[in-house]
Amino acid sequence: MDFDYTKYIYLPDCKDGCGAITDWLSSREMAREAGENHHKSTGHDWVLIEKMREE
């Protein structure tokens, strides 16, 4: 289950040269959707980067 506003933020990043697909997002599910949409429109592979929020 995906919980928004956890201790982590997520960045969908294109592995084929486009760079960050969006800005850092607080929802893993939203970040995954952005990556999937990018893949469908461009055919590019992507990766989800996760980091802990800075307090």
PDB file of N, H, CA, C and O in Angstrom:
ATOM      1  N   MET A   1       0.845  -1.177   0.000  1.00  0.00           N
ATOM      2  CA  MET A   1       0.000   0.000   0.000  1.00  0.00           C
ATOM      3  C   MET A   1       0.890   1.240   0.000  1.00  0.00           C
ATOM      4  O   MET A   1       1.917   1.276   0.678  1.00  0.00           O
ATOM      5  N   ASP A   2       0.495   2.240  -0.754  1.00  0.00           N
ATOM      6  H   ASP A   2      -0.339   2.211  -1.304  1.00  0.00           H
ATOM      7  CA  ASP A   2       1.268   3.471  -0.868  1.00  0.00           C
ATOM      8  C   ASP A   2       0.710   4.521   0.083  1.00  0.00           C
ATOM      9  O   ASP A   2      -0.479   4.836   0.036  1.00  0.00           O
ATOM     10  N   PHE A   3       1.551   5.052   0.931  1.00  0.00           N
ATOM     11  H   PHE A   3       2.517   4.796   0.969  1.00  0.00           H
ATOM     12  CA  PHE A   3       1.135   6.124   1.826  1.00  0.00           C
ATOM     13  C   PHE A   3       1.803   7.415   1.374  1.00  0.00           C
ATOM     14  O   PHE A   3       3.028   7.486   1.277  1.00  0.00           O
ATOM     15  N   ASP A   4       0.997   8.433   1.100  1.00  0.00           N
ATOM     16  H   ASP A   4       0.001   8.376   1.179  1.00  0.00           H
ATOM     17  CA  ASP A   4       1.553   9.734   0.748  1.00  0.00           C
ATOM     18  C   ASP A   4       2.162  10.370   1.987  1.00  0.00           C
ATOM     19  O   ASP A   4       1.766  10.073   3.115  1.00  0.00           O
ATOM     20  N   TYR A   5       3.114  11.236   1.764  1.00  0.00           N
ATOM     21  H   TYR A   5       3.435  11.477   0.848  1.00  0.00           H
ATOM     22  CA  TYR A   5       3.735  12.010   2.831  1.00  0.00           C
ATOM     23  C   TYR A   5       4.417  11.129   3.871  1.00  0.00           C
ATOM     24  O   TYR A   5       4.248  11.330   5.074  1.00  0.00           O
ATOM     25  N   THR A   6       5.180  10.164   3.402  1.00  0.00           N
ATOM     26  H   THR A   6       5.317  10.001   2.425  1.00  0.00           H
ATOM     27  CA  THR A   6       5.999   9.338   4.276  1.00  0.00           C
ATOM     28  C   THR A   6       7.312  10.070   4.526  1.00  0.00           C
ATOM     29  O   THR A   6       7.434  11.253   4.207  1.00  0.00           O
ATOM     30  N   LYS A   7       8.282   9.384   5.089  1.00  0.00           N
ATOM     31  H   LYS A   7       8.183   8.423   5.348  1.00  0.00           H
ATOM     32  CA  LYS A   7       9.590   9.980   5.334  1.00  0.00           C
ATOM     33  C   LYS A   7      10.428  10.062   4.063  1.00  0.00           C
ATOM     34  O   LYS A   7      11.546  10.577   4.088  1.00  0.00           O
ATOM     35  N   TYR A   8       9.891   9.553   2.946  1.00  0.00           N
ATOM     36  H   TYR A   8       8.983   9.135   2.926  1.00  0.00           H
ATOM     37  CA  TYR A   8      10.648   9.506   1.703  1.00  0.00           C
ATOM     38  C   TYR A   8      10.008  10.358   0.618  1.00  0.00           C
ATOM     39  O   TYR A   8       8.807  10.625   0.643  1.00  0.00           O
ATOM     40  N   ILE A   9      10.828  10.776  -0.331  1.00  0.00           N
ATOM     41  H   ILE A   9      11.804  10.559  -0.352  1.00  0.00           H
ATOM     42  CA  ILE A   9      10.353  11.425  -1.543  1.00  0.00           C
ATOM     43  C   ILE A   9      10.911  10.641  -2.724  1.00  0.00           C
ATOM     44  O   ILE A   9      11.913   9.938  -2.593  1.00  0.00           O
ATOM     45  N   TYR A  10      10.262  10.763  -3.870  1.00  0.00           N
ATOM     46  H   TYR A  10       9.448  11.333  -3.976  1.00  0.00           H
ATOM     47  CA  TYR A  10      10.546   9.900  -5.011  1.00  0.00           C
ATOM     48  C   TYR A  10      10.736  10.721  -6.281  1.00  0.00           C
ATOM     49  O   TYR A  10      10.048  11.719  -6.499  1.00  0.00           O
ATOM     50  N   LEU A  11      11.672  10.291  -7.108  1.00  0.00           N
ATOM     51  H   LEU A  11      12.231   9.481  -6.931  1.00  0.00           H
ATOM     52  CA  LEU A  11      11.977  10.977  -8.362  1.00  0.00           C
ATOM     53  C   LEU A  11      12.029   9.962  -9.494  1.00  0.00           C
ATOM     54  O   LEU A  11      12.921   9.114  -9.522  1.00  0.00           O
ATOM     55  N   PRO A  12      11.079  10.035 -10.435  1.00  0.00           N
ATOM     56  CA  PRO A  12      11.178   9.177 -11.612  1.00  0.00           C
ATOM     57  C   PRO A  12      12.215   9.781 -12.565  1.00  0.00           C
ATOM     58  O   PRO A  12      12.122  10.953 -12.930  1.00  0.00           O
ATOM     59  N   ASP A  13      13.188   8.984 -12.960  1.00  0.00           N
ATOM     60  H   ASP A  13      13.263   8.031 -12.664  1.00  0.00           H
ATOM     61  CA  ASP A  13      14.307   9.479 -13.755  1.00  0.00           C
ATOM     62  C   ASP A  13      14.473   8.617 -15.002  1.00  0.00           C
ATOM     63  O   ASP A  13      14.523   7.390 -14.911  1.00  0.00           O
ATOM     64  N   CYS A  14      14.559   9.258 -16.164  1.00  0.00           N
ATOM     65  H   CYS A  14      14.519  10.255 -16.238  1.00  0.00           H
ATOM     66  CA  CYS A  14      14.725   8.551 -17.432  1.00  0.00           C
ATOM     67  C   CYS A  14      16.162   8.052 -17.555  1.00  0.00           C
ATOM     68  O   CYS A  14      17.109   8.803 -17.323  1.00  0.00           O
ATOM     69  N   LYS A  15      16.320   6.782 -17.921  1.00  0.00           N
ATOM     70  H   LYS A  15      15.551   6.171 -18.110  1.00  0.00           H
ATOM     71  CA  LYS A  15      17.652   6.189 -18.080  1.00  0.00           C
ATOM     72  C   LYS A  15      18.198   6.385 -19.493  1.00  0.00           C
ATOM     73  O   LYS A  15      19.338   6.017 -19.772  1.00  0.00           O
ATOM     74  N   ASP A  16      17.392   6.963 -20.383  1.00  0.00           N
ATOM     75  H   ASP A  16      16.465   7.262 -20.155  1.00  0.00           H
ATOM     76  CA  ASP A  16      17.799   7.113 -21.777  1.00  0.00           C
ATOM     77  C   ASP A  16      18.130   8.551 -22.154  1.00  0.00           C
ATOM     78  O   ASP A  16      18.057   8.913 -23.328  1.00  0.00           O
ATOM     79  N   GLY A  17      18.493   9.375 -21.173  1.00  0.00           N
ATOM     80  H   GLY A  17      18.552   9.080 -20.219  1.00  0.00           H
ATOM     81  CA  GLY A  17      19.003  10.706 -21.478  1.00  0.00           C
ATOM     82  C   GLY A  17      18.090  11.887 -21.228  1.00  0.00           C
ATOM     83  O   GLY A  17      18.535  13.028 -21.353  1.00  0.00           O
ATOM     84  N   CYS A  18      16.830  11.664 -20.881  1.00  0.00           N
ATOM     85  H   CYS A  18      16.469  10.737 -20.779  1.00  0.00           H
ATOM     86  CA  CYS A  18      15.916  12.791 -20.641  1.00  0.00           C
ATOM     87  C   CYS A  18      16.127  13.431 -19.271  1.00  0.00           C
ATOM     88  O   CYS A  18      15.788  14.599 -19.077  1.00  0.00           O
ATOM     89  N   GLY A  19      16.678  12.686 -18.326  1.00  0.00           N
ATOM     90  H   GLY A  19      16.953  11.738 -18.483  1.00  0.00           H
ATOM     91  CA  GLY A  19      16.865  13.199 -16.968  1.00  0.00           C
ATOM     92  C   GLY A  19      15.612  13.009 -16.136  1.00  0.00           C
ATOM     93  O   GLY A  19      14.827  12.092 -16.375  1.00  0.00           O
ATOM     94  N   ALA A  20      15.433  13.877 -15.165  1.00  0.00           N
ATOM     95  H   ALA A  20      16.071  14.623 -14.971  1.00  0.00           H
ATOM     96  CA  ALA A  20      14.279  13.777 -14.260  1.00  0.00           C
ATOM     97  C   ALA A  20      12.988  13.993 -15.045  1.00  0.00           C
ATOM     98  O   ALA A  20      12.878  14.940 -15.823  1.00  0.00           O
ATOM     99  N   ILE A  21      12.026  13.120 -14.839  1.00  0.00           N
ATOM    100  H   ILE A  21      12.115  12.350 -14.207  1.00  0.00           H
ATOM    101  CA  ILE A  21      10.741  13.208 -15.533  1.00  0.00           C
ATOM    102  C   ILE A  21       9.840  14.228 -14.851  1.00  0.00           C
ATOM    103  O   ILE A  21       9.097  14.945 -15.520  1.00  0.00           O
ATOM    104  N   THR A  22       9.901  14.299 -13.529  1.00  0.00           N
ATOM    105  H   THR A  22      10.505  13.716 -12.985  1.00  0.00           H
ATOM    106  CA  THR A  22       9.156  15.291 -12.748  1.00  0.00           C
ATOM    107  C   THR A  22      10.097  15.816 -11.670  1.00  0.00           C
ATOM    108  O   THR A  22      11.266  15.434 -11.607  1.00  0.00           O
ATOM    109  N   ASP A  23       9.574  16.688 -10.833  1.00  0.00           N
ATOM    110  H   ASP A  23       8.624  16.998 -10.885  1.00  0.00           H
ATOM    111  CA  ASP A  23      10.302  17.102  -9.643  1.00  0.00           C
ATOM    112  C   ASP A  23      10.102  16.005  -8.592  1.00  0.00           C
ATOM    113  O   ASP A  23       9.382  15.038  -8.840  1.00  0.00           O
ATOM    114  N   TRP A  24      10.731  16.146  -7.430  1.00  0.00           N
ATOM    115  H   TRP A  24      11.316  16.931  -7.228  1.00  0.00           H
ATOM    116  CA  TRP A  24      10.562  15.165  -6.350  1.00  0.00           C
ATOM    117  C   TRP A  24       9.100  15.128  -5.937  1.00  0.00           C
ATOM    118  O   TRP A  24       8.466  16.171  -5.777  1.00  0.00           O
ATOM    119  N   LEU A  25       8.564  13.920  -5.765  1.00  0.00           N
ATOM    120  H   LEU A  25       9.079  13.072  -5.896  1.00  0.00           H
ATOM    121  CA  LEU A  25       7.162  13.728  -5.393  1.00  0.00           C
ATOM    122  C   LEU A  25       7.069  13.029  -4.041  1.00  0.00           C
ATOM    123  O   LEU A  25       7.944  12.242  -3.681  1.00  0.00           O
ATOM    124  N   SER A  26       6.011  13.321  -3.298  1.00  0.00           N
ATOM    125  H   SER A  26       5.300  13.961  -3.590  1.00  0.00           H
ATOM    126  CA  SER A  26       5.841  12.711  -1.978  1.00  0.00           C
ATOM    127  C   SER A  26       5.153  11.354  -2.059  1.00  0.00           C
ATOM    128  O   SER A  26       5.094  10.634  -1.062  1.00  0.00           O
ATOM    129  N   SER A  27       4.634  10.995  -3.223  1.00  0.00           N
ATOM    130  H   SER A  27       4.682  11.579  -4.033  1.00  0.00           H
ATOM    131  CA  SER A  27       3.919   9.731  -3.382  1.00  0.00           C
ATOM    132  C   SER A  27       4.664   8.798  -4.327  1.00  0.00           C
ATOM    133  O   SER A  27       4.966   9.166  -5.462  1.00  0.00           O
ATOM    134  N   ARG A  28       4.957   7.600  -3.862  1.00  0.00           N
ATOM    135  H   ARG A  28       4.712   7.301  -2.940  1.00  0.00           H
ATOM    136  CA  ARG A  28       5.616   6.596  -4.713  1.00  0.00           C
ATOM    137  C   ARG A  28       4.717   6.246  -5.904  1.00  0.00           C
ATOM    138  O   ARG A  28       5.203   6.089  -7.025  1.00  0.00           O
ATOM    139  N   GLU A  29       3.428   6.127  -5.664  1.00  0.00           N
ATOM    140  H   GLU A  29       3.033   6.255  -4.754  1.00  0.00           H
ATOM    141  CA  GLU A  29       2.495   5.761  -6.735  1.00  0.00           C
ATOM    142  C   GLU A  29       2.444   6.834  -7.824  1.00  0.00           C
ATOM    143  O   GLU A  29       2.438   6.507  -9.010  1.00  0.00           O
ATOM    144  N   MET A  30       2.408   8.100  -7.436  1.00  0.00           N
ATOM    145  H   MET A  30       2.413   8.366  -6.472  1.00  0.00           H
ATOM    146  CA  MET A  30       2.403   9.190  -8.427  1.00  0.00           C
ATOM    147  C   MET A  30       3.697   9.182  -9.241  1.00  0.00           C
ATOM    148  O   MET A  30       3.672   9.396 -10.453  1.00  0.00           O
ATOM    149  N   ALA A  31       4.814   8.937  -8.580  1.00  0.00           N
ATOM    150  H   ALA A  31       4.834   8.764  -7.595  1.00  0.00           H
ATOM    151  CA  ALA A  31       6.100   8.887  -9.274  1.00  0.00           C
ATOM    152  C   ALA A  31       6.142   7.709 -10.241  1.00  0.00           C
ATOM    153  O   ALA A  31       6.659   7.834 -11.351  1.00  0.00           O
ATOM    154  N   ARG A  32       5.605   6.573  -9.828  1.00  0.00           N
ATOM    155  H   ARG A  32       5.184   6.472  -8.927  1.00  0.00           H
ATOM    156  CA  ARG A  32       5.565   5.395 -10.698  1.00  0.00           C
ATOM    157  C   ARG A  32       4.692   5.657 -11.926  1.00  0.00           C
ATOM    158  O   ARG A  32       5.050   5.274 -13.039  1.00  0.00           O
ATOM    159  N   GLU A  33       3.557   6.305 -11.721  1.00  0.00           N
ATOM    160  H   GLU A  33       3.266   6.616 -10.816  1.00  0.00           H
ATOM    161  CA  GLU A  33       2.677   6.638 -12.844  1.00  0.00           C
ATOM    162  C   GLU A  33       3.369   7.567 -13.828  1.00  0.00           C
ATOM    163  O   GLU A  33       3.243   7.388 -15.040  1.00  0.00           O
ATOM    164  N   ALA A  34       4.099   8.558 -13.325  1.00  0.00           N
ATOM    165  H   ALA A  34       4.202   8.703 -12.341  1.00  0.00           H
ATOM    166  CA  ALA A  34       4.823   9.474 -14.208  1.00  0.00           C
ATOM    167  C   ALA A  34       5.858   8.714 -15.033  1.00  0.00           C
ATOM    168  O   ALA A  34       6.004   8.965 -16.229  1.00  0.00           O
ATOM    169  N   GLY A  35       6.571   7.795 -14.406  1.00  0.00           N
ATOM    170  H   GLY A  35       6.453   7.591 -13.435  1.00  0.00           H
ATOM    171  CA  GLY A  35       7.555   6.986 -15.122  1.00  0.00           C
ATOM    172  C   GLY A  35       6.913   6.100 -16.170  1.00  0.00           C
ATOM    173  O   GLY A  35       7.421   5.988 -17.286  1.00  0.00           O
ATOM    174  N   GLU A  36       5.797   5.466 -15.821  1.00  0.00           N
ATOM    175  H   GLU A  36       5.384   5.557 -14.915  1.00  0.00           H
ATOM    176  CA  GLU A  36       5.085   4.607 -16.778  1.00  0.00           C
ATOM    177  C   GLU A  36       4.557   5.419 -17.958  1.00  0.00           C
ATOM    178  O   GLU A  36       4.639   4.973 -19.102  1.00  0.00           O
ATOM    179  N   ASN A  37       4.015   6.605 -17.688  1.00  0.00           N
ATOM    180  H   ASN A  37       3.948   6.968 -16.759  1.00  0.00           H
ATOM    181  CA  ASN A  37       3.519   7.463 -18.767  1.00  0.00           C
ATOM    182  C   ASN A  37       4.657   7.887 -19.685  1.00  0.00           C
ATOM    183  O   ASN A  37       4.488   7.924 -20.903  1.00  0.00           O
ATOM    184  N   HIS A  38       5.803   8.203 -19.120  1.00  0.00           N
ATOM    185  H   HIS A  38       5.941   8.173 -18.130  1.00  0.00           H
ATOM    186  CA  HIS A  38       6.968   8.582 -19.920  1.00  0.00           C
ATOM    187  C   HIS A  38       7.390   7.404 -20.807  1.00  0.00           C
ATOM    188  O   HIS A  38       7.705   7.587 -21.983  1.00  0.00           O
ATOM    189  N   HIS A  39       7.393   6.211 -20.241  1.00  0.00           N
ATOM    190  H   HIS A  39       7.137   6.062 -19.286  1.00  0.00           H
ATOM    191  CA  HIS A  39       7.761   5.014 -21.009  1.00  0.00           C
ATOM    192  C   HIS A  39       6.784   4.777 -22.164  1.00  0.00           C
ATOM    193  O   HIS A  39       7.200   4.446 -23.274  1.00  0.00           O
ATOM    194  N   LYS A  40       5.496   4.947 -21.904  1.00  0.00           N
ATOM    195  H   LYS A  40       5.157   5.216 -21.002  1.00  0.00           H
ATOM    196  CA  LYS A  40       4.489   4.732 -22.945  1.00  0.00           C
ATOM    197  C   LYS A  40       4.620   5.751 -24.070  1.00  0.00           C
ATOM    198  O   LYS A  40       4.438   5.405 -25.238  1.00  0.00           O
ATOM    199  N   SER A  41       4.934   7.002 -23.736  1.00  0.00           N
ATOM    200  H   SER A  41       5.082   7.283 -22.788  1.00  0.00           H
ATOM    201  CA  SER A  41       4.999   8.038 -24.769  1.00  0.00           C
ATOM    202  C   SER A  41       6.330   8.065 -25.515  1.00  0.00           C
ATOM    203  O   SER A  41       6.370   8.480 -26.673  1.00  0.00           O
ATOM    204  N   THR A  42       7.424   7.628 -24.877  1.00  0.00           N
ATOM    205  H   THR A  42       7.391   7.291 -23.936  1.00  0.00           H
ATOM    206  CA  THR A  42       8.738   7.720 -25.521  1.00  0.00           C
ATOM    207  C   THR A  42       9.392   6.373 -25.767  1.00  0.00           C
ATOM    208  O   THR A  42      10.271   6.260 -26.621  1.00  0.00           O
ATOM    209  N   GLY A  43       8.976   5.348 -25.030  1.00  0.00           N
ATOM    210  H   GLY A  43       8.262   5.440 -24.336  1.00  0.00           H
ATOM    211  CA  GLY A  43       9.625   4.047 -25.118  1.00  0.00           C
ATOM    212  C   GLY A  43      10.891   3.955 -24.287  1.00  0.00           C
ATOM    213  O   GLY A  43      11.588   2.941 -24.329  1.00  0.00           O
ATOM    214  N   HIS A  44      11.199   5.009 -23.530  1.00  0.00           N
ATOM    215  H   HIS A  44      10.633   5.832 -23.496  1.00  0.00           H
ATOM    216  CA  HIS A  44      12.417   5.045 -22.721  1.00  0.00           C
ATOM    217  C   HIS A  44      12.257   4.245 -21.434  1.00  0.00           C
ATOM    218  O   HIS A  44      11.163   4.147 -20.878  1.00  0.00           O
ATOM    219  N   ASP A  45      13.365   3.676 -20.971  1.00  0.00           N
ATOM    220  H   ASP A  45      14.254   3.756 -21.423  1.00  0.00           H
ATOM    221  CA  ASP A  45      13.393   3.031 -19.662  1.00  0.00           C
ATOM    222  C   ASP A  45      13.557   4.101 -18.591  1.00  0.00           C
ATOM    223  O   ASP A  45      14.083   5.181 -18.857  1.00  0.00           O
ATOM    224  N   TRP A  46      13.110   3.798 -17.396  1.00  0.00           N
ATOM    225  H   TRP A  46      12.682   2.920 -17.180  1.00  0.00           H
ATOM    226  CA  TRP A  46      13.194   4.763 -16.298  1.00  0.00           C
ATOM    227  C   TRP A  46      13.458   4.021 -15.001  1.00  0.00           C
ATOM    228  O   TRP A  46      13.295   2.804 -14.913  1.00  0.00           O
ATOM    229  N   VAL A  47      13.870   4.782 -13.997  1.00  0.00           N
ATOM    230  H   VAL A  47      14.002   5.771 -14.068  1.00  0.00           H
ATOM    231  CA  VAL A  47      14.154   4.230 -12.678  1.00  0.00           C
ATOM    232  C   VAL A  47      13.541   5.170 -11.637  1.00  0.00           C
ATOM    233  O   VAL A  47      13.429   6.375 -11.863  1.00  0.00           O
ATOM    234  N   LEU A  48      13.149   4.605 -10.505  1.00  0.00           N
ATOM    235  H   LEU A  48      13.240   3.626 -10.322  1.00  0.00           H
ATOM    236  CA  LEU A  48      12.579   5.405  -9.425  1.00  0.00           C
ATOM    237  C   LEU A  48      13.649   5.614  -8.359  1.00  0.00           C
ATOM    238  O   LEU A  48      14.129   4.656  -7.752  1.00  0.00           O
ATOM    239  N   ILE A  49      14.014   6.863  -8.138  1.00  0.00           N
ATOM    240  H   ILE A  49      13.624   7.641  -8.630  1.00  0.00           H
ATOM    241  CA  ILE A  49      15.007   7.209  -7.120  1.00  0.00           C
ATOM    242  C   ILE A  49      14.252   7.585  -5.847  1.00  0.00           C
ATOM    243  O   ILE A  49      13.277   8.336  -5.888  1.00  0.00           O
ATOM    244  N   GLU A  50      14.709   7.063  -4.736  1.00  0.00           N
ATOM    245  H   GLU A  50      15.501   6.453  -4.703  1.00  0.00           H
ATOM    246  CA  GLU A  50      14.046   7.282  -3.448  1.00  0.00           C
ATOM    247  C   GLU A  50      15.060   7.860  -2.471  1.00  0.00           C
ATOM    248  O   GLU A  50      16.187   7.373  -2.376  1.00  0.00           O
ATOM    249  N   LYS A  51      14.656   8.903  -1.743  1.00  0.00           N
ATOM    250  H   LYS A  51      13.741   9.298  -1.820  1.00  0.00           H
ATOM    251  CA  LYS A  51      15.537   9.418  -0.694  1.00  0.00           C
ATOM    252  C   LYS A  51      14.710   9.888   0.486  1.00  0.00           C
ATOM    253  O   LYS A  51      13.532  10.219   0.353  1.00  0.00           O
ATOM    254  N   MET A  52      15.351   9.910   1.643  1.00  0.00           N
ATOM    255  H   MET A  52      16.308   9.641   1.752  1.00  0.00           H
ATOM    256  CA  MET A  52      14.675  10.335   2.858  1.00  0.00           C
ATOM    257  C   MET A  52      14.521  11.857   2.841  1.00  0.00           C
ATOM    258  O   MET A  52      15.420  12.584   2.418  1.00  0.00           O
ATOM    259  N   ARG A  53      13.378  12.311   3.303  1.00  0.00           N
ATOM    260  H   ARG A  53      12.647  11.721   3.647  1.00  0.00           H
ATOM    261  CA  ARG A  53      13.139  13.759   3.390  1.00  0.00           C
ATOM    262  C   ARG A  53      14.142  14.403   4.332  1.00  0.00           C
ATOM    263  O   ARG A  53      14.593  13.794   5.302  1.00  0.00           O
ATOM    264  N   GLU A  54      14.476  15.638   4.029  1.00  0.00           N
ATOM    265  H   GLU A  54      14.109  16.133   3.241  1.00  0.00           H
ATOM    266  CA  GLU A  54      15.320  16.408   4.943  1.00  0.00           C
ATOM    267  C   GLU A  54      14.399  17.150   5.887  1.00  0.00           C
ATOM    268  O   GLU A  54      13.449  17.803   5.455  1.00  0.00           O
ATOM    269  N   GLU A  55      14.674  17.053   7.152  1.00  0.00           N
ATOM    270  H   GLU A  55      15.446  16.522   7.503  1.00  0.00           H
ATOM    271  CA  GLU A  55      13.816  17.684   8.167  1.00  0.00           C
ATOM    272  C   GLU A  55      14.030  19.163   8.231  1.00  0.00           C
ATOM    273  O   GLU A  55      13.388  19.845   9.030  1.00  0.00           O
TER     274      GLU A  55
END
